Amino acid sequence: MHKGEDKLSSIFEDRRGPRVVITGLGAVTALALTAEETWQGLLAGRSGIDYVTGFDSSPYPTRFAGQVKGFNPDDYMDRREARRLARFSQLGVAAARMAVADAGLTIGDDIADEAGVVLGNSAGSIPDVEEAVTKIRQGQARRLSPLFMVTFIPNMAAFHICSALGLRGYSATICTACAAGTQAVGEAAAVIRRGQAQVILAGGADAAICETGLAGFVAMRGMSTYSGEPTKASRPFDRDRDGFLAAEGAAILVLETMEHAMRRGARIYAEVVGAGVTCDSYNVAAPDPSGDGLVRAMRMALRDAGMSPDEIDYINPHGSGTPLNDVMETIAIKKVFGDRAYQIPISSTKSMLGHAMGAAGAIEAMVATLTIRDNIIHPTINLENPDPECDLDYVPLVARRAVVNAVMSNSNGLGGQNASLILRRVSEKG
């Protein structure tokens, strides 16, 4: 091998295959209808939490959620087509179109067979199931849409993204509850490294806010019952936190081989360097209080990246605001990072957006990417009374400038699911 070829190999590949980079971002969240506007809102410490709309939530102790506001699906797809899509699919297609535009990517016949989707989702479209059951209970089963069965199932967002953008390659839907979005980005990078795709749109889309969803989570006693100002209700790591708040949204990241990105002159945000996925095998709903499942996922991600704990500059945690989860995460981070855990800034995106279920980790991967781009860490808002058991640096209330070259983003889900993702600023190191 000539020296020039060896240098190119070190730029484009690592020990596992092609290097995978992020070149485009798209998002629809409770704060804004774009990734950039969401990011600026997070840096300003603004909350997207408000009163639930669309149904009467007054019978329930939880009346707040992170709903997407002002979204018009007609802006992203044909009106007739939009009417056939569940809301989570609409949000996914919108985020995908924005991500592809942001990447400056043209998907033609030359790449379509090597371009695909890996999407996280929690449960398909619960609102559509609720509507169908209501019709059946009212004796109106004949009024069900003939497309009902291909509207609510979880993989429909991935299908509609492929259809809208002409993607004919690898397609998968990850349904690991609230860890799905994070796992989807890691899985997408692995697909590319295996040589099964050159480009993958990776992320998550979820829209489960309806009376059935609210009633179910209320019954689990995991949601906040705070009754004051809605924007104050999500309080991760605070002494007075009392649960999470449901949200909806979507985020898509364009992942591609570094060689493909450089060949077309794309702007590169960051590199996906490591991922880890584990299961607690402890409880269907509650996290293992020892944090050992998350510990193994974080260590797996570090091994995958070939990095040491000392190289992580910022952690975006699950940070849901439940009494059990926040203490568990604090314990797990200390186990992995030791004394250095106290020196690593950590901040919860959910303090402002709520918990977008299968899309949450994808949104947080987008946030991690922009943290690297801008060298600034968004705050954990509402952290006014720190919990003594959550004694790490959770960047309370105000954004902070910092040099951030590598970010770890963590997610936990029902069923004991844990996922950890590591992104790094791009260099020419192999």
WOGI-V230326 format. One record per residue. N is the residue number from 1. RES is the residue in three letters. PSI is psi in whole degrees, -180 to 180 (NA if undefined). OMEGA is omega as a letter, one per 30 degrees, with the letter a starting at -180 (NA if undefined). Layout:
{{N & RES & PSI & OMEGA} {N & RES & PSI & OMEGA}}
This chain:
{{1 & MET & 131 & l} {2 & HIS & 159 & a} {3 & LYS & -41 & l} {4 & GLY & -42 & l} {5 & GLU & -38 & l} {6 & ASP & -40 & l} {7 & LYS & -43 & l} {8 & LEU & -40 & l} {9 & SER & -42 & a} {10 & SER & -29 & l} {11 & ILE & -44 & a} {12 & PHE & -19 & a} {13 & GLU & 155 & l} {14 & ASP & -168 & a} {15 & ARG & -18 & a} {16 & ARG & -6 & a} {17 & GLY & -156 & a} {18 & PRO & 141 & l} {19 & ARG & 144 & a} {20 & VAL & 125 & a} {21 & VAL & 160 & l} {22 & ILE & 124 & a} {23 & THR & -8 & a} {24 & GLY & 148 & a} {25 & LEU & 138 & l} {26 & GLY & 142 & a} {27 & ALA & 150 & l} {28 & VAL & 119 & a} {29 & THR & 178 & l} {30 & ALA & -16 & l} {31 & LEU & -35 & a} {32 & ALA & 171 & a} {33 & LEU & 11 & l} {34 & THR & 162 & l} {35 & ALA & -46 & a} {36 & GLU & -43 & l} {37 & GLU & -35 & l} {38 & THR & -46 & a} {39 & TRP & -47 & a} {40 & GLN & -36 & l} {41 & GLY & -41 & l} {42 & LEU & -43 & l} {43 & LEU & -33 & l} {44 & ALA & -6 & l} {45 & GLY & 28 & a} {46 & ARG & 147 & l} {47 & SER & 143 & l} {48 & GLY & 7 & a} {49 & ILE & 135 & l} {50 & ASP & -178 & l} {51 & TYR & 145 & l} {52 & VAL & 136 & l} {53 & THR & 163 & l} {54 & GLY & -22 & l} {55 & PHE & 165 & a} {56 & ASP & 110 & a} {57 & SER & 5 & a} {58 & SER & -28 & l} {59 & PRO & -6 & a} {60 & TYR & 151 & l} {61 & PRO & -19 & l} {62 & THR & 123 & a} {63 & ARG & 8 & a} {64 & PHE & 155 & l} {65 & ALA & 167 & l} {66 & GLY & 81 & a} {67 & GLN & 146 & l} {68 & VAL & 131 & a} {69 & LYS & 139 & l} {70 & GLY & 16 & a} {71 & PHE & 127 & l} {72 & ASN & 107 & a} {73 & PRO & -24 & l} {74 & ASP & -19 & l} {75 & ASP & -13 & a} {76 & TYR & -10 & a} {77 & MET & 164 & l} {78 & ASP & 139 & a} {79 & ARG & -43 & a} {80 & ARG & -41 & l} {81 & GLU & -42 & a} {82 & ALA & -36 & a} {83 & ARG & -18 & a} {84 & ARG & -7 & a} {85 & LEU & 139 & l} {86 & ALA & 159 & a} {87 & ARG & -39 & a} {88 & PHE & -33 & l} {89 & SER & -39 & l} {90 & GLN & -46 & a} {91 & LEU & -40 & l} {92 & GLY & -44 & l} {93 & VAL & -42 & l} {94 & ALA & -49 & a} {95 & ALA & -38 & l} {96 & ALA & -44 & l} {97 & ARG & -42 & l} {98 & MET & -38 & l} {99 & ALA & -43 & l} {100 & VAL & -41 & l} {101 & ALA & -42 & a} {102 & ASP & -33 & l} {103 & ALA & -11 & a} {104 & GLY & 34 & a} {105 & LEU & 130 & l} {106 & THR & 123 & a} {107 & ILE & 99 & l} {108 & GLY & -173 & a} {109 & ASP & -23 & a} {110 & ASP & -21 & a} {111 & ILE & -14 & a} {112 & ALA & -39 & a} {113 & ASP & -15 & l} {114 & GLU & 20 & l} {115 & ALA & 136 & a} {116 & GLY & -161 & a} {117 & VAL & 138 & l} {118 & VAL & 115 & a} {119 & LEU & 139 & l} {120 & GLY & 141 & l} {121 & ASN & 149 & a} {122 & SER & -44 & a} {123 & ALA & 25 & a} {124 & GLY & -144 & a} {125 & SER & 92 & l} {126 & ILE & -39 & l} {127 & PRO & -38 & l} {128 & ASP & -36 & l} {129 & VAL & -43 & l} {130 & GLU & -45 & l} {131 & GLU & -41 & l} {132 & ALA & -44 & l} {133 & VAL & -39 & l} {134 & THR & -45 & l} {135 & LYS & -43 & a} {136 & ILE & -44 & l} {137 & ARG & -29 & a} {138 & GLN & 8 & l} {139 & GLY & 24 & a} {140 & GLN & 36 & a} {141 & ALA & -31 & a} {142 & ARG & -13 & a} {143 & ARG & 1 & l} {144 & LEU & 141 & l} {145 & SER & 139 & l} {146 & PRO & -14 & l} {147 & LEU & 4 & a} {148 & PHE & -48 & a} {149 & MET & -23 & l} {150 & VAL & 22 & l} {151 & THR & -43 & a} {152 & PHE & -18 & a} {153 & ILE & 149 & a} {154 & PRO & -31 & a} {155 & ASN & 3 & a} {156 & MET & -33 & l} {157 & ALA & -43 & l} {158 & ALA & -43 & l} {159 & PHE & -48 & a} {160 & HIS & -31 & l} {161 & ILE & -46 & l} {162 & CYS & -45 & a} {163 & SER & -44 & a} {164 & ALA & -33 & a} {165 & LEU & 0 & l} {166 & GLY & 33 & l} {167 & LEU & 130 & a} {168 & ARG & 10 & a} {169 & GLY & -147 & a} {170 & TYR & 132 & l} {171 & SER & 132 & l} {172 & ALA & 150 & l} {173 & THR & 127 & a} {174 & ILE & 123 & a} {175 & CYS & 56 & l} {176 & THR & 49 & l} {177 & ALA & -132 & a} {178 & CYS & -4 & l} {179 & ALA & -1 & a} {180 & ALA & -43 & a} {181 & GLY & -42 & l} {182 & THR & -45 & a} {183 & GLN & -36 & a} {184 & ALA & -41 & l} {185 & VAL & -43 & l} {186 & GLY & -41 & l} {187 & GLU & -39 & l} {188 & ALA & -42 & l} {189 & ALA & -40 & l} {190 & ALA & -38 & l} {191 & VAL & -44 & l} {192 & ILE & -42 & l} {193 & ARG & -31 & l} {194 & ARG & -6 & a} {195 & GLY & 16 & a} {196 & GLN & -3 & l} {197 & ALA & 156 & l} {198 & GLN & -29 & a} {199 & VAL & 133 & l} {200 & ILE & 133 & l} {201 & LEU & 115 & a} {202 & ALA & 144 & l} {203 & GLY & -140 & a} {204 & GLY & 156 & l} {205 & ALA & 132 & a} {206 & ASP & 142 & l} {207 & ALA & 80 & a} {208 & ALA & 16 & a} {209 & ILE & 107 & l} {210 & CYS & 176 & a} {211 & GLU & -38 & l} {212 & THR & -45 & l} {213 & GLY & -44 & a} {214 & LEU & -47 & a} {215 & ALA & -39 & a} {216 & GLY & -46 & a} {217 & PHE & -34 & l} {218 & VAL & -42 & l} {219 & ALA & -31 & l} {220 & MET & -15 & a} {221 & ARG & 36 & l} {222 & GLY & -7 & a} {223 & MET & 152 & l} {224 & SER & 140 & l} {225 & THR & 19 & l} {226 & TYR & 137 & a} {227 & SER & 11 & l} {228 & GLY & -139 & l} {229 & GLU & 127 & a} {230 & PRO & -39 & a} {231 & THR & -12 & l} {232 & LYS & -1 & a} {233 & ALA & -34 & a} {234 & SER & 113 & a} {235 & ARG & 61 & a} {236 & PRO & 139 & l} {237 & PHE & 2 & l} {238 & ASP & 148 & l} {239 & ARG & -32 & a} {240 & ASP & 12 & l} {241 & ARG & 148 & a} {242 & ASP & 20 & l} {243 & GLY & 175 & a} {244 & PHE & 170 & l} {245 & LEU & 131 & a} {246 & ALA & 151 & l} {247 & ALA & 172 & l} {248 & GLU & 165 & l} {249 & GLY & -178 & l} {250 & ALA & 148 & l} {251 & ALA & 136 & l} {252 & ILE & 134 & l} {253 & LEU & 133 & l} {254 & VAL & 116 & l} {255 & LEU & 139 & l} {256 & GLU & 164 & l} {257 & THR & 148 & l} {258 & MET & -38 & a} {259 & GLU & -45 & l} {260 & HIS & -42 & a} {261 & ALA & -44 & a} {262 & MET & -35 & a} {263 & ARG & -34 & a} {264 & ARG & 7 & l} {265 & GLY & 32 & a} {266 & ALA & 150 & l} {267 & ARG & 134 & a} {268 & ILE & 122 & l} {269 & TYR & -49 & a} {270 & ALA & 173 & l} {271 & GLU & 139 & l} {272 & VAL & 112 & a} {273 & VAL & -19 & a} {274 & GLY & 151 & l} {275 & ALA & 148 & l} {276 & GLY & 141 & a} {277 & VAL & 131 & l} {278 & THR & 173 & l} {279 & CYS & 136 & l} {280 & ASP & -37 & a} {281 & SER & 44 & a} {282 & TYR & -55 & a} {283 & ASN & 146 & a} {284 & VAL & -26 & a} {285 & ALA & -43 & a} {286 & ALA & 143 & l} {287 & PRO & 153 & l} {288 & ASP & 118 & a} {289 & PRO & -20 & l} {290 & SER & -20 & a} {291 & GLY & 8 & a} {292 & ASP & -33 & l} {293 & GLY & -44 & l} {294 & LEU & -37 & l} {295 & VAL & -47 & a} {296 & ARG & -36 & l} {297 & ALA & -43 & l} {298 & MET & -43 & l} {299 & ARG & -35 & l} {300 & MET & -43 & l} {301 & ALA & -41 & l} {302 & LEU & -42 & l} {303 & ARG & -43 & a} {304 & ASP & -38 & a} {305 & ALA & -14 & a} {306 & GLY & 36 & a} {307 & MET & 159 & l} {308 & SER & 160 & l} {309 & PRO & -29 & a} {310 & ASP & -14 & a} {311 & GLU & -5 & l} {312 & ILE & 126 & a} {313 & ASP & -18 & a} {314 & TYR & 144 & l} {315 & ILE & 127 & l} {316 & ASN & 108 & a} {317 & PRO & 173 & l} {318 & HIS & -48 & l} {319 & GLY & 52 & a} {320 & SER & -20 & a} {321 & GLY & 9 & l} {322 & THR & 148 & a} {323 & PRO & -41 & a} {324 & LEU & -46 & a} {325 & ASN & -45 & a} {326 & ASP & -36 & l} {327 & VAL & -43 & l} {328 & MET & -45 & a} {329 & GLU & -41 & l} {330 & THR & -45 & l} {331 & ILE & -45 & a} {332 & ALA & -43 & a} {333 & ILE & -40 & l} {334 & LYS & -38 & a} {335 & LYS & -36 & a} {336 & VAL & -41 & a} {337 & PHE & -7 & l} {338 & GLY & -143 & a} {339 & ASP & -26 & a} {340 & ARG & -16 & l} {341 & ALA & -33 & a} {342 & TYR & -12 & a} {343 & GLN & -7 & a} {344 & ILE & 122 & l} {345 & PRO & 140 & a} {346 & ILE & 135 & l} {347 & SER & 144 & a} {348 & SER & 116 & l} {349 & THR & -32 & a} {350 & LYS & -17 & l} {351 & SER & -23 & a} {352 & MET & -29 & a} {353 & LEU & -14 & a} {354 & GLY & -170 & a} {355 & HIS & 105 & a} {356 & ALA & 27 & l} {357 & MET & -121 & a} {358 & GLY & -16 & l} {359 & ALA & -14 & a} {360 & ALA & -49 & a} {361 & GLY & -32 & l} {362 & ALA & -43 & l} {363 & ILE & -41 & a} {364 & GLU & -29 & l} {365 & ALA & -39 & l} {366 & MET & -45 & l} {367 & VAL & -43 & l} {368 & ALA & -41 & l} {369 & THR & -45 & a} {370 & LEU & -26 & l} {371 & THR & -43 & l} {372 & ILE & -43 & a} {373 & ARG & -44 & a} {374 & ASP & -7 & a} {375 & ASN & 48 & l} {376 & ILE & 141 & a} {377 & ILE & 125 & l} {378 & HIS & 157 & a} {379 & PRO & 167 & l} {380 & THR & 106 & a} {381 & ILE & 165 & l} {382 & ASN & 9 & l} {383 & LEU & 77 & a} {384 & GLU & -25 & l} {385 & ASN & 84 & a} {386 & PRO & 139 & l} {387 & ASP & 127 & l} {388 & PRO & -26 & l} {389 & GLU & -13 & l} {390 & CYS & 78 & a} {391 & ASP & 23 & l} {392 & LEU & -179 & a} {393 & ASP & 93 & a} {394 & TYR & 23 & l} {395 & VAL & 66 & a} {396 & PRO & 133 & l} {397 & LEU & -38 & a} {398 & VAL & 139 & l} {399 & ALA & 157 & a} {400 & ARG & 133 & l} {401 & ARG & 139 & l} {402 & ALA & 153 & l} {403 & VAL & 116 & a} {404 & VAL & 106 & l} {405 & ASN & -22 & a} {406 & ALA & 135 & a} {407 & VAL & 138 & l} {408 & MET & 132 & l} {409 & SER & 126 & a} {410 & ASN & 148 & l} {411 & SER & 148 & l} {412 & ASN & 147 & a} {413 & GLY & 163 & l} {414 & LEU & 146 & a} {415 & GLY & 13 & l} {416 & GLY & 24 & a} {417 & GLN & 136 & l} {418 & ASN & 137 & l} {419 & ALA & 139 & l} {420 & SER & 138 & a} {421 & LEU & 140 & l} {422 & ILE & 126 & l} {423 & LEU & 148 & a} {424 & ARG & 147 & l} {425 & ARG & 141 & a} {426 & VAL & 134 & l} {427 & SER & 178 & l} {428 & GLU & 13 & l} {429 & LYS & 142 & l} {430 & GLY & NA & NA}}
